[in-house]
Amino acid sequence: PSVLGLESGGIHVTTFNSIMKCDVDVRKDLYGNIVMSGGTTMYPGISDRMQK
């Protein structure tokens, strides 16, 4: 997003923030069921960023 001049977090930050808003009891399941698809998932390093 910063490359485009946007003030929002990247997909890894957005995903983390969304999961943290959920009940503690389901967070582990949510982290274990993340599926990425689409053209932008082919960018180098996206998998590494999501695993942090």
Biopython code that builds the backbone (N, CA, C, O; Angstrom):
import numpy as np
from Bio.PDB.StructureBuilder import StructureBuilder

atoms = [
    (1, "PRO", "N", (0.796, -1.221, 0.000)),
    (1, "PRO", "CA", (0.000, 0.000, 0.000)),
    (1, "PRO", "C", (0.831, 1.275, 0.000)),
    (1, "PRO", "O", (0.452, 2.263, -0.629)),
    (2, "SER", "N", (1.970, 1.261, 0.706)),
    (2, "SER", "CA", (2.777, 2.483, 0.758)),
    (2, "SER", "C", (3.361, 2.827, -0.611)),
    (2, "SER", "O", (3.584, 4.000, -0.911)),
    (3, "VAL", "N", (3.608, 1.815, -1.441)),
    (3, "VAL", "CA", (4.121, 2.058, -2.787)),
    (3, "VAL", "C", (3.097, 2.852, -3.596)),
    (3, "VAL", "O", (3.459, 3.663, -4.449)),
    (4, "LEU", "N", (1.827, 2.611, -3.319)),
    (4, "LEU", "CA", (0.752, 3.306, -4.022)),
    (4, "LEU", "C", (0.346, 4.607, -3.331)),
    (4, "LEU", "O", (-0.583, 5.284, -3.771)),
    (5, "GLY", "N", (1.041, 4.950, -2.258)),
    (5, "GLY", "CA", (0.721, 6.166, -1.535)),
    (5, "GLY", "C", (-0.462, 6.030, -0.592)),
    (5, "GLY", "O", (-1.063, 7.032, -0.206)),
    (6, "LEU", "N", (-0.805, 4.808, -0.218)),
    (6, "LEU", "CA", (-1.929, 4.566, 0.687)),
    (6, "LEU", "C", (-1.433, 4.421, 2.117)),
    (6, "LEU", "O", (-0.318, 3.954, 2.348)),
    (7, "GLU", "N", (-2.242, 4.813, 3.054)),
    (7, "GLU", "CA", (-1.876, 4.778, 4.469)),
    (7, "GLU", "C", (-2.404, 3.544, 5.193)),
    (7, "GLU", "O", (-2.559, 3.579, 6.414)),
    (8, "SER", "N", (-2.681, 2.476, 4.492)),
    (8, "SER", "CA", (-3.194, 1.263, 5.139)),
    (8, "SER", "C", (-2.075, 0.230, 5.256)),
    (8, "SER", "O", (-1.063, 0.305, 4.560)),
    (9, "GLY", "N", (-2.281, -0.740, 6.156)),
    (9, "GLY", "CA", (-1.297, -1.794, 6.338)),
    (9, "GLY", "C", (-1.337, -2.783, 5.185)),
    (9, "GLY", "O", (-2.306, -2.830, 4.427)),
    (10, "GLY", "N", (-0.295, -3.558, 5.060)),
    (10, "GLY", "CA", (-0.253, -4.585, 4.036)),
    (10, "GLY", "C", (-1.193, -5.730, 4.372)),
    (10, "GLY", "O", (-1.868, -5.714, 5.402)),
    (11, "ILE", "N", (-1.229, -6.714, 3.503)),
    (11, "ILE", "CA", (-2.146, -7.836, 3.701)),
    (11, "ILE", "C", (-1.825, -8.604, 4.973)),
    (11, "ILE", "O", (-2.733, -9.111, 5.632)),
    (12, "HIS", "N", (-0.543, -8.699, 5.331)),
    (12, "HIS", "CA", (-0.183, -9.407, 6.556)),
    (12, "HIS", "C", (-0.679, -8.664, 7.793)),
    (12, "HIS", "O", (-1.121, -9.294, 8.754)),
    (13, "VAL", "N", (-0.613, -7.348, 7.781)),
    (13, "VAL", "CA", (-1.092, -6.543, 8.908)),
    (13, "VAL", "C", (-2.616, -6.587, 8.984)),
    (13, "VAL", "O", (-3.185, -6.734, 10.065)),
    (14, "THR", "N", (-3.266, -6.461, 7.846)),
    (14, "THR", "CA", (-4.726, -6.486, 7.800)),
    (14, "THR", "C", (-5.268, -7.830, 8.262)),
    (14, "THR", "O", (-6.250, -7.883, 9.003)),
    (15, "THR", "N", (-4.633, -8.915, 7.830)),
    (15, "THR", "CA", (-5.060, -10.250, 8.246)),
    (15, "THR", "C", (-4.887, -10.420, 9.748)),
    (15, "THR", "O", (-5.792, -10.906, 10.427)),
    (16, "PHE", "N", (-3.742, -10.027, 10.266)),
    (16, "PHE", "CA", (-3.481, -10.122, 11.703)),
    (16, "PHE", "C", (-4.508, -9.327, 12.505)),
    (16, "PHE", "O", (-5.072, -9.835, 13.474)),
    (17, "ASN", "N", (-4.747, -8.092, 12.106)),
    (17, "ASN", "CA", (-5.700, -7.248, 12.829)),
    (17, "ASN", "C", (-7.107, -7.832, 12.803)),
    (17, "ASN", "O", (-7.825, -7.765, 13.801)),
    (18, "SER", "N", (-7.500, -8.397, 11.683)),
    (18, "SER", "CA", (-8.831, -9.007, 11.577)),
    (18, "SER", "C", (-8.966, -10.206, 12.504)),
    (18, "SER", "O", (-9.979, -10.355, 13.187)),
    (19, "ILE", "N", (-7.954, -11.056, 12.530)),
    (19, "ILE", "CA", (-8.005, -12.243, 13.388)),
    (19, "ILE", "C", (-7.982, -11.847, 14.860)),
    (19, "ILE", "O", (-8.653, -12.476, 15.678)),
    (20, "MET", "N", (-7.227, -10.824, 15.204)),
    (20, "MET", "CA", (-7.150, -10.392, 16.598)),
    (20, "MET", "C", (-8.470, -9.819, 17.109)),
    (20, "MET", "O", (-8.678, -9.747, 18.320)),
    (21, "LYS", "N", (-9.353, -9.414, 16.219)),
    (21, "LYS", "CA", (-10.667, -8.908, 16.615)),
    (21, "LYS", "C", (-11.653, -10.034, 16.916)),
    (21, "LYS", "O", (-12.742, -9.783, 17.433)),
    (22, "CYS", "N", (-11.281, -11.266, 16.596)),
    (22, "CYS", "CA", (-12.154, -12.425, 16.818)),
    (22, "CYS", "C", (-11.936, -12.997, 18.219)),
    (22, "CYS", "O", (-10.971, -12.657, 18.905)),
    (23, "ASP", "N", (-12.849, -13.866, 18.621)),
    (23, "ASP", "CA", (-12.729, -14.524, 19.924)),
    (23, "ASP", "C", (-11.431, -15.316, 19.994)),
    (23, "ASP", "O", (-10.982, -15.890, 19.002)),
    (24, "VAL", "N", (-10.841, -15.338, 21.172)),
    (24, "VAL", "CA", (-9.581, -16.052, 21.394)),
    (24, "VAL", "C", (-9.728, -17.528, 21.036)),
    (24, "VAL", "O", (-8.785, -18.143, 20.537)),
    (25, "ASP", "N", (-10.884, -18.089, 21.284)),
    (25, "ASP", "CA", (-11.111, -19.516, 21.057)),
    (25, "ASP", "C", (-11.004, -19.930, 19.590)),
    (25, "ASP", "O", (-10.724, -21.095, 19.309)),
    (26, "VAL", "N", (-11.217, -19.019, 18.656)),
    (26, "VAL", "CA", (-11.202, -19.388, 17.239)),
    (26, "VAL", "C", (-9.966, -18.896, 16.489)),
    (26, "VAL", "O", (-9.794, -19.218, 15.313)),
    (27, "ARG", "N", (-9.122, -18.137, 17.136)),
    (27, "ARG", "CA", (-7.963, -17.560, 16.446)),
    (27, "ARG", "C", (-7.038, -18.617, 15.869)),
    (27, "ARG", "O", (-6.582, -18.475, 14.734)),
    (28, "LYS", "N", (-6.753, -19.661, 16.611)),
    (28, "LYS", "CA", (-5.852, -20.705, 16.115)),
    (28, "LYS", "C", (-6.420, -21.335, 14.851)),
    (28, "LYS", "O", (-5.685, -21.584, 13.896)),
    (29, "ASP", "N", (-7.717, -21.591, 14.840)),
    (29, "ASP", "CA", (-8.355, -22.162, 13.648)),
    (29, "ASP", "C", (-8.282, -21.200, 12.467)),
    (29, "ASP", "O", (-8.039, -21.620, 11.335)),
    (30, "LEU", "N", (-8.488, -19.934, 12.723)),
    (30, "LEU", "CA", (-8.419, -18.952, 11.644)),
    (30, "LEU", "C", (-7.014, -18.880, 11.049)),
    (30, "LEU", "O", (-6.855, -18.848, 9.829)),
    (31, "TYR", "N", (-5.999, -18.855, 11.910)),
    (31, "TYR", "CA", (-4.621, -18.835, 11.407)),
    (31, "TYR", "C", (-4.305, -20.089, 10.598)),
    (31, "TYR", "O", (-3.541, -20.027, 9.635)),
    (32, "GLY", "N", (-4.883, -21.219, 10.978)),
    (32, "GLY", "CA", (-4.617, -22.472, 10.283)),
    (32, "GLY", "C", (-5.375, -22.644, 8.988)),
    (32, "GLY", "O", (-5.138, -23.606, 8.257)),
    (33, "ASN", "N", (-6.285, -21.728, 8.688)),
    (33, "ASN", "CA", (-7.122, -21.867, 7.494)),
    (33, "ASN", "C", (-7.044, -20.671, 6.559)),
    (33, "ASN", "O", (-8.020, -20.348, 5.882)),
    (34, "ILE", "N", (-5.909, -20.019, 6.514)),
    (34, "ILE", "CA", (-5.730, -18.897, 5.591)),
    (34, "ILE", "C", (-5.393, -19.457, 4.215)),
    (34, "ILE", "O", (-4.449, -20.232, 4.063)),
    (35, "VAL", "N", (-6.168, -19.059, 3.223)),
    (35, "VAL", "CA", (-5.946, -19.480, 1.840)),
    (35, "VAL", "C", (-5.745, -18.223, 1.010)),
    (35, "VAL", "O", (-6.570, -17.310, 1.033)),
    (36, "MET", "N", (-4.654, -18.189, 0.287)),
    (36, "MET", "CA", (-4.374, -17.034, -0.557)),
    (36, "MET", "C", (-4.518, -17.433, -2.012)),
    (36, "MET", "O", (-4.047, -18.493, -2.425)),
    (37, "SER", "N", (-5.167, -16.581, -2.785)),
    (37, "SER", "CA", (-5.324, -16.853, -4.211)),
    (37, "SER", "C", (-5.335, -15.533, -4.969)),
    (37, "SER", "O", (-5.537, -14.468, -4.384)),
    (38, "GLY", "N", (-5.123, -15.615, -6.239)),
    (38, "GLY", "CA", (-5.145, -14.421, -7.073)),
    (38, "GLY", "C", (-3.754, -14.039, -7.552)),
    (38, "GLY", "O", (-2.748, -14.567, -7.078)),
    (39, "GLY", "N", (-3.719, -13.133, -8.478)),
    (39, "GLY", "CA", (-2.470, -12.734, -9.114)),
    (39, "GLY", "C", (-1.449, -12.120, -8.180)),
    (39, "GLY", "O", (-0.251, -12.355, -8.339)),
    (40, "THR", "N", (-1.895, -11.339, -7.211)),
    (40, "THR", "CA", (-0.941, -10.668, -6.328)),
    (40, "THR", "C", (-0.263, -11.627, -5.363)),
    (40, "THR", "O", (0.741, -11.269, -4.746)),
    (41, "THR", "N", (-0.789, -12.833, -5.219)),
    (41, "THR", "CA", (-0.146, -13.809, -4.338)),
    (41, "THR", "C", (1.116, -14.380, -4.971)),
    (41, "THR", "O", (1.867, -15.104, -4.316)),
    (42, "MET", "N", (1.350, -14.067, -6.215)),
    (42, "MET", "CA", (2.540, -14.548, -6.910)),
    (42, "MET", "C", (3.745, -13.619, -6.709)),
    (42, "MET", "O", (4.843, -13.934, -7.168)),
    (43, "TYR", "N", (3.558, -12.498, -6.041)),
    (43, "TYR", "CA", (4.675, -11.594, -5.785)),
    (43, "TYR", "C", (5.718, -12.286, -4.918)),
    (43, "TYR", "O", (5.363, -13.023, -3.998)),
    (44, "PRO", "N", (6.996, -12.060, -5.196)),
    (44, "PRO", "CA", (8.045, -12.680, -4.393)),
    (44, "PRO", "C", (7.954, -12.247, -2.924)),
    (44, "PRO", "O", (7.774, -11.065, -2.629)),
    (45, "GLY", "N", (8.080, -13.202, -2.018)),
    (45, "GLY", "CA", (8.127, -12.910, -0.597)),
    (45, "GLY", "C", (6.784, -12.836, 0.107)),
    (45, "GLY", "O", (6.751, -12.693, 1.329)),
    (46, "ILE", "N", (5.672, -12.928, -0.616)),
    (46, "ILE", "CA", (4.365, -12.797, 0.031)),
    (46, "ILE", "C", (4.126, -13.932, 1.023)),
    (46, "ILE", "O", (3.547, -13.710, 2.087)),
    (47, "SER", "N", (4.556, -15.120, 0.692)),
    (47, "SER", "CA", (4.382, -16.259, 1.601)),
    (47, "SER", "C", (5.170, -16.052, 2.889)),
    (47, "SER", "O", (4.669, -16.333, 3.977)),
    (48, "ASP", "N", (6.396, -15.563, 2.769)),
    (48, "ASP", "CA", (7.226, -15.298, 3.952)),
    (48, "ASP", "C", (6.609, -14.217, 4.832)),
    (48, "ASP", "O", (6.644, -14.318, 6.059)),
    (49, "ARG", "N", (6.051, -13.192, 4.218)),
    (49, "ARG", "CA", (5.426, -12.114, 4.993)),
    (49, "ARG", "C", (4.223, -12.627, 5.767)),
    (49, "ARG", "O", (3.986, -12.201, 6.898)),
    (50, "MET", "N", (3.472, -13.522, 5.180)),
    (50, "MET", "CA", (2.273, -14.041, 5.836)),
    (50, "MET", "C", (2.615, -15.004, 6.966)),
    (50, "MET", "O", (1.824, -15.165, 7.895)),
    (51, "GLN", "N", (3.778, -15.646, 6.903)),
    (51, "GLN", "CA", (4.150, -16.602, 7.941)),
    (51, "GLN", "C", (4.715, -15.927, 9.180)),
    (51, "GLN", "O", (4.810, -16.573, 10.224)),
    (52, "LYS", "N", (5.088, -14.677, 9.111)),
    (52, "LYS", "CA", (5.635, -13.960, 10.272)),
    (52, "LYS", "C", (4.564, -13.695, 11.220)),
    (52, "LYS", "O", (4.803, -13.101, 12.271)),
]
sb = StructureBuilder()
sb.init_structure("model")
sb.init_model(0)
sb.init_chain("A")
sb.init_seg("    ")
for serial, (resi, resn, name, xyz) in enumerate(atoms, 1):
    if name == "N":
        sb.init_residue(resn, " ", resi, " ")
    sb.init_atom(name, np.array(xyz, "f"), 0.0, 1.0, " ", f" {name:<3s}", serial, name[0])
structure = sb.get_structure()
